[in-house]
Amino acid sequence: METTPEKLVCGLTEPQVEGLKRKHGFLVIVAITQGENTFNAIFKEPTFEVLEATGAIGKNSEIKGTIALYENCIVKADEEINNRDFAKLKALEGLAQHMNSFSVSVKNL
């Protein structure tokens, strides 16, 4: 009997990903595609404290603020992302898309 190979995300098995969810809470997987290649990064959502700190850093240097946000939110990434600064920026763009995916509605009482 053949077993189906388990699909890995960032080299992690599903039980390992579940362990990260228990440790970090809600996680977002961002896929970056360049040509035929797709790379993944797993992020945790930033806290208010992280957003405040990285925003303060970003006032002096936008790039340093972006790096701090990446370093505080990344949980696991494919080596191709870890080794390329531009890929890190694109991965963060995916995290920003996640933040923008929420919608709200309001109603007067």
C-alpha positions in Angstrom: 0.0 0.0 0.0 1.4 3.4 -1.0 1.1 6.4 1.2 0.5 9.8 -0.2 3.4 12.2 0.6 2.4 14.9 3.1 2.2 18.4 1.6 4.7 20.6 3.4 4.4 24.3 4.0 7.8 25.9 4.6 9.2 22.4 5.1 6.7 21.8 8.0 4.2 19.0 8.3 0.6 19.6 9.2 1.1 18.6 12.8 4.1 21.0 13.0 1.9 23.8 11.6 -0.8 23.0 14.2 1.9 23.3 16.9 2.8 26.7 15.6 -0.8 27.8 15.7 -1.1 26.7 19.3 2.1 28.6 20.2 1.5 31.8 18.1 -2.3 32.0 17.6 -3.8 32.9 14.2 -1.3 32.5 11.4 -1.2 33.7 7.8 0.5 31.8 4.9 1.8 34.1 2.2 2.7 32.7 -1.2 5.2 34.6 -3.4 5.4 33.5 -7.0 8.2 34.4 -9.4 8.0 32.7 -12.7 7.5 29.0 -12.1 8.6 29.2 -8.5 6.4 29.7 -5.5 7.8 30.4 -2.0 5.9 30.5 1.3 6.1 32.5 4.5 4.1 32.0 7.7 3.3 35.1 9.7 1.6 35.8 13.0 -0.6 38.9 13.1 1.2 41.9 14.6 0.1 43.1 18.1 -0.6 46.7 18.9 2.8 46.8 20.7 4.6 45.6 17.5 2.7 48.0 15.3 3.5 50.9 17.6 7.2 50.0 17.9 7.7 49.4 14.2 5.7 52.5 13.3 8.0 54.6 15.6 11.1 53.0 14.0 9.6 53.7 10.5 9.3 57.4 11.2 13.1 57.6 11.1 13.7 54.9 8.5 10.9 53.2 6.6 13.1 50.3 5.7 14.2 49.7 9.3 10.6 49.8 10.3 9.7 47.3 7.6 12.6 45.0 8.7 11.4 45.2 12.3 7.9 44.3 11.3 9.1 41.3 9.3 11.3 40.1 12.1 8.6 40.5 14.7 5.9 38.7 12.7 7.7 36.0 10.7 7.2 32.5 12.1 8.8 30.4 9.3 9.8 31.1 5.7 11.2 29.2 2.8 15.0 29.7 2.5 14.5 31.5 -0.8 12.6 34.2 1.1 15.0 34.3 4.1 17.9 34.9 1.8 16.4 37.7 -0.4 15.5 41.1 1.1 13.2 41.9 -1.8 11.3 38.6 -1.2 10.9 39.6 2.4 9.3 42.8 1.3 6.9 41.0 -1.0 6.0 38.6 1.8 5.2 41.6 4.0 3.0 42.9 1.2 1.0 39.7 1.5 0.7 40.2 5.3 -0.6 43.7 4.5 -3.2 42.2 2.1 -4.3 40.0 5.0 -4.9 43.1 7.2 -6.8 44.7 4.3 -9.0 41.6 3.8 -11.2 42.5 6.8 -14.4 44.4 6.2 -16.5 46.2 8.6 -20.0 47.6 8.8 -21.5 50.2 11.0 -25.0 51.1 12.0 -26.3 54.0 14.0 -28.2 53.0 17.2 
